[in-house]
Amino acid sequence: MEILYLIAGIIVLILCIIDFTWTTLWIDGGAGPVTKRLSSSIWKFMRITGGKHSRQLSLAGPLVLSATLLMWIGLLWIGWTLTFAGLEQSISPSHGTDPISWYDRFYFAGYLIFTLGNGDFSPMEGTAQIISVIATATGMLFITFGVTYLISILSAVTMKRSFAVSVHGLGESAEEIARSAWNGEDFHDLNLLLASFSENLGSLAAQHAAYPVLHYYHATSNTTAMPTAITVLDESLSIIKFAVPEKHHPNQLLLKEMRSSVDQYLETLNPSFFKPSEQVPSLPDFNSLREEGVPLIPEKEYTSAYKKIETRRKKLLGGLEADGRPWPTDTN
């Protein structure tokens, strides 16, 4: 029976270490297999119970992060408990000669991985001593990397909400941003903003790829919602790129870089969290742009151009739907 406990303990430890390393240290790997399933399950549960209520959905991110950390601690603790149970006469009480119970093994494994020092039990001389050192080492590494991971996530959440506020400061819809950016002659006033937005979004896309838990941090307000901000910004650039004569465009390299950053962000969306919408979003309100004096190419040409980016716009709408938000429309 002891050998079965030992094998089970080793399997649990390997699974825990792989998932922890995969999630926290492998930048291109996204979330580990266990973390990915846990996160997806919690998000689906929150969507079912909370619907589109932003305040309840805003708890999903902290809940996913907390559950992930607890899951790693639990697997590590259970793994070492089973391992010590599988080693014959691995620990002994510091006082007395009472037989070792499962409660004692669980307690012994716990104060090793939490590095609490010497307790009421000690490892037997030999293999158990070496394994005790390894258990303490894994506990220290998990705590150190876990705290670093937590800080990185919270920092990225603050950054993504700051980005959303900056975008929404220009307008709540694509049409509003396009109208605001038109200076009467061209859209060159956007150049500095595009350079800044592209850099920030590129960093955020890399963070979302490294830490998929960021997708589950739902903002209570549209003003701080990154999916809405990216949709509004990309749609405003689509209006300029496909509906406005080229001579009025902002810097072409900045425009291309910005749309490339949006593509990079869309690629980070996990299939378990997101899928492209089956519907095509409605076209922007071009009449409101004409009324503001924004020059437009013939309707037939920009309508044809928008058909070529339907897949892209479906992805943007899918990201909004996954976050429980509607497609932003012009209210003016």
SEKOL-619553 format. One line per field, with one value per residue (C-alpha): x, y, z; residue in three letters. Coordinates in nm, 4 decimals. Layout:
<torlums>
X (X:...)
Y (Y:...)
Z (Z:...)
resn (ALA:...)
</torlums>
This chain:
<torlums>
X (0.0000:0.2899:0.4245:0.0858:0.0878:0.4412:0.3502:0.0366:0.2327:0.4983:0.2318:0.0528:0.3819:0.4868:0.1453:0.1626:0.5193:0.4506:0.1330:0.2962:0.6071:0.4018:0.1786:0.4309:0.7600:0.6772:0.5957:0.4740:0.2890:-0.0052:-0.1784:-0.0945:-0.3411:-0.4912:-0.4986:-0.6619:-0.9465:-0.9956:-1.0054:-1.2449:-1.4796:-1.4916:-1.5556:-1.8357:-1.9940:-1.9752:-2.1261:-2.4142:-2.4904:-2.4069:-2.5283:-2.4229:-2.4122:-2.0758:-2.0326:-2.0624:-1.8473:-1.5826:-1.5244:-1.4277:-1.0692:-0.9816:-1.1642:-0.9741:-0.6416:-0.7144:-0.8425:-0.5310:-0.2966:-0.4952:-0.4987:-0.1182:-0.0784:-0.3292:-0.1647:0.1800:0.0583:-0.1309:0.1577:0.4125:0.1674:0.1217:0.4955:0.5775:0.2966:0.4625:0.8005:0.8068:0.8913:0.9760:0.8894:0.8906:0.7459:0.9895:0.8394:0.6758:0.6336:0.2781:0.2178:0.2137:-0.1360:-0.2507:-0.3152:0.0491:0.1778:-0.0444:0.0802:0.4447:0.4171:0.2439:0.5041:0.7798:0.6378:0.5448:0.8976:0.7790:1.0946:1.1106:0.7792:0.6517:0.7885:1.1205:1.2311:1.3961:1.7657:1.8430:1.6144:1.3416:1.5846:1.6765:1.3123:1.2289:1.4870:1.3413:0.9899:1.1039:1.2806:0.9675:0.7651:1.0068:1.0146:0.6373:0.5885:0.8495:0.7279:0.3646:0.4053:0.5911:0.3149:0.0487:0.2234:0.2675:-0.1033:-0.2222:0.0202:-0.1049:-0.4696:-0.3951:-0.2180:-0.5004:-0.7599:-0.5416:-0.5190:-0.8975:-0.9527:-0.7106:-0.8932:-1.2375:-1.1148:-1.1167:-1.4710:-1.7181:-1.7649:-1.5593:-1.7562:-1.6982:-1.3229:-1.3120:-1.5059:-1.2846:-0.9637:-1.0663:-0.9023:-1.0666:-0.7865:-0.6596:-0.6110:-0.2456:-0.3339:-0.3636:0.0047:0.1355:-0.1584:-0.1175:0.2506:0.1646:-0.1355:0.0555:0.3383:0.1019:-0.1193:0.1835:0.2939:-0.0574:-0.0880:0.2399:0.1136:-0.2171:-0.0248:0.1948:-0.0864:-0.4217:-0.5881:-0.5952:-0.8812:-1.0987:-1.0559:-1.3875:-1.4307:-1.7561:-1.7571:-1.7196:-1.4752:-1.2222:-1.3120:-1.0248:-1.2304:-1.4567:-1.1620:-0.9839:-1.3023:-1.3700:-1.0100:-0.9794:-1.3153:-1.2152:-0.8967:-1.1005:-1.3182:-1.0114:-0.8322:-1.1207:-1.3657:-1.1494:-0.9284:-0.5649:-0.4310:-0.6089:-0.4749:-0.2422:0.1114:0.0803:0.3464:0.1809:-0.1570:-0.0177:0.1613:-0.1533:-0.3657:-0.0872:-0.0961:-0.4711:-0.4081:-0.1522:-0.4039:-0.6766:-0.4365:-0.3932:-0.7635:-0.7910:-1.0365:-1.1799:-1.2673:-1.3450:-1.4687:-1.5449:-1.9046:-2.1342:-2.2825:-2.1228:-2.1400:-2.3358:-2.1478:-2.0515:-2.2799:-2.1092:-2.3815:-2.2717:-1.9182:-2.0373:-2.2293:-1.9059:-1.7314:-1.5183:-1.4442:-1.5475:-1.4850:-1.7896:-2.0205:-1.9761:-1.5995:-1.5992:-1.8838:-1.6746:-1.3690:-1.5641:-1.6651:-1.2957:-1.2546:-1.5662:-1.3548:-1.1616:-1.4810:-1.6350:-1.3332:-1.3779:-1.7471:-1.6614:-1.4255:-1.7032:-1.9559:-1.7110:-1.6784:-2.0563:-2.0594:-2.2512:-2.1005:-2.0339:-2.2628:-2.2667:-2.5186:-2.4814)
Y (0.0000:0.2377:0.2184:0.3265:0.6303:0.7124:0.6862:0.8922:1.1568:1.1798:1.2096:1.4901:1.6736:1.6444:1.7686:2.0608:2.1603:2.1370:2.3444:2.6019:2.6361:2.6416:2.9215:3.1443:3.0985:2.9918:3.3249:3.1775:2.8869:3.0729:2.8912:2.5357:2.2547:2.2453:2.6227:2.6654:2.4256:2.5725:2.9303:2.8415:2.6586:2.9471:3.2014:2.9931:2.9536:3.3288:3.4013:3.1587:3.2855:3.6498:3.6965:4.0411:4.1948:4.3690:4.3864:4.0113:3.9385:4.1739:3.9129:3.6523:3.7727:3.7807:3.4496:3.2817:3.4120:3.3102:2.9662:2.9098:2.9941:2.7754:2.4924:2.4992:2.5055:2.2222:2.0010:2.0614:1.9884:1.6732:1.5533:1.5732:1.4198:1.1164:1.0983:1.0797:0.8272:0.6131:0.6142:0.3561:0.5094:0.8449:1.0669:1.0306:1.2388:1.4626:1.3438:1.0134:0.6986:0.7294:0.5900:0.8418:0.9217:1.0799:1.3979:1.3933:1.3455:1.6280:1.8547:1.7580:1.8236:2.1554:2.3067:2.1915:2.3629:2.6752:2.6758:2.7015:2.5417:2.2482:2.1177:1.8294:1.5789:1.5194:1.3136:0.9796:0.9620:0.8945:0.9404:1.1149:1.3893:1.4631:1.4619:1.7005:1.9466:1.9155:1.9716:2.2871:2.4075:2.3632:2.5511:2.8454:2.8576:2.8374:3.1185:3.3405:3.2855:3.2967:3.6429:3.7654:3.6248:3.7963:4.1340:4.1005:4.0258:4.3195:4.5542:4.4397:4.4848:4.8447:4.9038:4.7626:4.9763:5.2836:5.2096:5.1758:5.5080:5.6795:5.5444:5.6282:5.9789:6.0323:5.9048:5.6335:5.5152:5.4811:5.7560:5.9937:5.9342:5.9827:6.3093:6.4321:6.3438:6.5316:6.8754:7.0062:6.8963:6.5523:6.3055:6.3893:6.4857:6.1111:6.0410:6.0909:5.9043:5.6103:5.5811:5.5768:5.3440:5.1004:5.0702:5.0241:4.7739:4.5765:4.5438:4.4505:4.1877:4.0308:4.0314:3.8716:3.6002:3.5359:3.5670:3.4534:3.5180:3.8852:3.8061:3.7199:4.0597:4.2140:4.5907:4.7158:5.0217:5.0459:5.3296:5.0874:4.7875:4.6930:4.4871:4.7870:5.0260:4.8074:4.7684:5.1428:5.2250:4.9639:5.0578:5.4250:5.3287:5.1145:5.4158:5.6239:5.3515:5.2208:5.5102:5.8249:5.9234:5.8259:6.1814:6.2604:5.9552:5.9752:5.8391:5.5106:5.3286:5.4239:5.3201:4.9839:4.9315:5.0098:4.7614:4.5037:4.5527:4.4872:4.1685:4.0616:4.1175:3.9195:3.6275:3.6094:3.5400:3.1865:2.9623:2.8481:3.2104:3.3505:3.2596:3.4860:3.5986:3.4417:3.7837:4.0669:4.4024:4.6776:4.9369:5.2668:5.5663:5.7342:6.0002:6.1537:6.1790:6.3509:6.6008:6.6903:6.7501:6.4337:6.3459:5.9930:5.7794:5.6522:5.4303:5.1335:5.1353:5.1485:4.8958:4.6568:4.7239:4.6471:4.3088:4.2158:4.2770:4.0942:3.8203:4.0807:4.2549:3.9214:3.8618:4.2026:4.1324:3.7863:3.9469:4.1801:3.8980:3.6912:3.9874:4.0333:4.3664:4.5029:4.6440:5.0169:5.2372:5.6096:5.7933:6.1367)
Z (0.0000:0.0822:-0.2722:-0.4092:-0.1827:-0.2967:-0.6662:-0.6156:-0.4276:-0.6973:-0.9693:-0.7821:-0.7234:-1.0872:-1.2028:-0.9592:-1.0521:-1.4271:-1.4024:-1.1725:-1.3894:-1.7098:-1.5798:-1.4011:-1.5874:-1.9441:-2.1065:-2.4369:-2.2801:-2.1304:-1.8458:-1.7437:-1.8192:-1.4696:-1.4299:-1.7711:-1.6873:-1.3420:-1.4750:-1.7557:-1.5177:-1.2710:-1.5490:-1.7009:-1.3575:-1.2970:-1.6387:-1.5732:-1.2224:-1.2804:-1.6361:-1.7528:-1.4068:-1.4116:-1.0372:-0.9899:-1.2947:-1.1553:-0.8842:-1.1438:-1.1860:-0.8143:-0.7673:-1.0518:-0.9209:-0.5605:-0.6645:-0.8751:-0.5891:-0.3482:-0.6011:-0.6287:-0.2512:-0.2113:-0.4731:-0.3258:0.0255:-0.0732:-0.2888:-0.0089:0.2401:0.0135:-0.0494:0.3203:0.3644:0.0976:0.2708:0.5463:0.8836:0.7241:1.0212:1.3943:1.6803:1.8641:2.1913:2.2747:2.0699:1.9429:1.5923:1.3029:1.1756:0.8494:1.0437:1.1577:0.8023:0.6761:0.9526:0.8911:0.5157:0.5838:0.8111:0.5736:0.2620:0.4599:0.6077:0.9668:1.1069:1.3452:1.4683:1.6728:1.4180:1.2487:0.9480:1.0070:0.9243:0.5571:0.2562:0.4553:0.5554:0.1932:0.0879:0.3731:0.2406:-0.1102:0.0252:0.2056:-0.1097:-0.3216:-0.0615:-0.0633:-0.4449:-0.4736:-0.2217:-0.3890:-0.7441:-0.6317:-0.4777:-0.7886:-1.0094:-0.7981:-0.8183:-1.1956:-1.2429:-1.0320:-1.2078:-1.5495:-1.4428:-1.3437:-1.6751:-1.8879:-1.7114:-1.7502:-2.1237:-2.1469:-1.9684:-2.2082:-2.5143:-2.3808:-2.3058:-2.6827:-2.7253:-2.6321:-2.9911:-3.3079:-3.4791:-3.1889:-3.1948:-3.5712:-3.5426:-3.2584:-3.4440:-3.7605:-3.7461:-4.0592:-4.2913:-4.1850:-3.8967:-3.8253:-3.4679:-3.3999:-3.4700:-3.1161:-2.9654:-3.2040:-3.1123:-2.7409:-2.7747:-2.9938:-2.7426:-2.4493:-2.6283:-2.7433:-2.3802:-2.2696:-2.5433:-2.4275:-2.0675:-2.1696:-2.3541:-2.0498:-1.7917:-1.9402:-1.6033:-1.7100:-1.9484:-1.6486:-1.4817:-1.5747:-1.5275:-1.3785:-1.6049:-1.9825:-1.9238:-1.7736:-1.9933:-2.2228:-2.4745:-2.5351:-2.5615:-2.8169:-3.0217:-3.0246:-3.1131:-3.3880:-3.5389:-3.5494:-3.7341:-3.9731:-4.0509:-4.1292:-4.3232:-4.5335:-4.5609:-4.5720:-4.8679:-4.8069:-4.8267:-4.4989:-4.3101:-4.0102:-4.0432:-4.2351:-4.0328:-3.7035:-3.8394:-3.9482:-3.6154:-3.4188:-3.6116:-3.5762:-3.1965:-3.2038:-3.4028:-3.1431:-2.8646:-3.0430:-3.0822:-2.7040:-2.6448:-2.5130:-2.7040:-2.3703:-2.2906:-2.6319:-2.9776:-3.2748:-3.2938:-3.5494:-3.6239:-3.8185:-3.6355:-3.8047:-4.0070:-3.8429:-3.8752:-4.1686:-4.1957:-3.8672:-4.0065:-4.3232:-4.1142:-3.9337:-4.2659:-4.2639:-4.6293:-4.7278:-5.0341:-5.2305:-5.0257:-5.2591:-5.2030:-4.8228:-4.8026:-5.0116:-4.7937:-4.4766:-4.6153:-4.6253:-4.2519:-4.1352:-3.9703:-3.7733:-3.6619:-3.5610:-3.3360:-3.1760:-3.1181:-2.9812:-2.7305:-2.6187:-2.5909:-2.3859:-2.1505:-2.1359:-2.3196:-2.6209:-2.9385:-2.8782:-3.0847:-3.1476:-2.9291:-3.0906)
resn (MET:GLU:ILE:LEU:TYR:LEU:ILE:ALA:GLY:ILE:ILE:VAL:LEU:ILE:LEU:CYS:ILE:ILE:ASP:PHE:THR:TRP:THR:THR:LEU:TRP:ILE:ASP:GLY:GLY:ALA:GLY:PRO:VAL:THR:LYS:ARG:LEU:SER:SER:SER:ILE:TRP:LYS:PHE:MET:ARG:ILE:THR:GLY:GLY:LYS:HIS:SER:ARG:GLN:LEU:SER:LEU:ALA:GLY:PRO:LEU:VAL:LEU:SER:ALA:THR:LEU:LEU:MET:TRP:ILE:GLY:LEU:LEU:TRP:ILE:GLY:TRP:THR:LEU:THR:PHE:ALA:GLY:LEU:GLU:GLN:SER:ILE:SER:PRO:SER:HIS:GLY:THR:ASP:PRO:ILE:SER:TRP:TYR:ASP:ARG:PHE:TYR:PHE:ALA:GLY:TYR:LEU:ILE:PHE:THR:LEU:GLY:ASN:GLY:ASP:PHE:SER:PRO:MET:GLU:GLY:THR:ALA:GLN:ILE:ILE:SER:VAL:ILE:ALA:THR:ALA:THR:GLY:MET:LEU:PHE:ILE:THR:PHE:GLY:VAL:THR:TYR:LEU:ILE:SER:ILE:LEU:SER:ALA:VAL:THR:MET:LYS:ARG:SER:PHE:ALA:VAL:SER:VAL:HIS:GLY:LEU:GLY:GLU:SER:ALA:GLU:GLU:ILE:ALA:ARG:SER:ALA:TRP:ASN:GLY:GLU:ASP:PHE:HIS:ASP:LEU:ASN:LEU:LEU:LEU:ALA:SER:PHE:SER:GLU:ASN:LEU:GLY:SER:LEU:ALA:ALA:GLN:HIS:ALA:ALA:TYR:PRO:VAL:LEU:HIS:TYR:TYR:HIS:ALA:THR:SER:ASN:THR:THR:ALA:MET:PRO:THR:ALA:ILE:THR:VAL:LEU:ASP:GLU:SER:LEU:SER:ILE:ILE:LYS:PHE:ALA:VAL:PRO:GLU:LYS:HIS:HIS:PRO:ASN:GLN:LEU:LEU:LEU:LYS:GLU:MET:ARG:SER:SER:VAL:ASP:GLN:TYR:LEU:GLU:THR:LEU:ASN:PRO:SER:PHE:PHE:LYS:PRO:SER:GLU:GLN:VAL:PRO:SER:LEU:PRO:ASP:PHE:ASN:SER:LEU:ARG:GLU:GLU:GLY:VAL:PRO:LEU:ILE:PRO:GLU:LYS:GLU:TYR:THR:SER:ALA:TYR:LYS:LYS:ILE:GLU:THR:ARG:ARG:LYS:LYS:LEU:LEU:GLY:GLY:LEU:GLU:ALA:ASP:GLY:ARG:PRO:TRP:PRO:THR:ASP:THR:ASN)
</torlums>
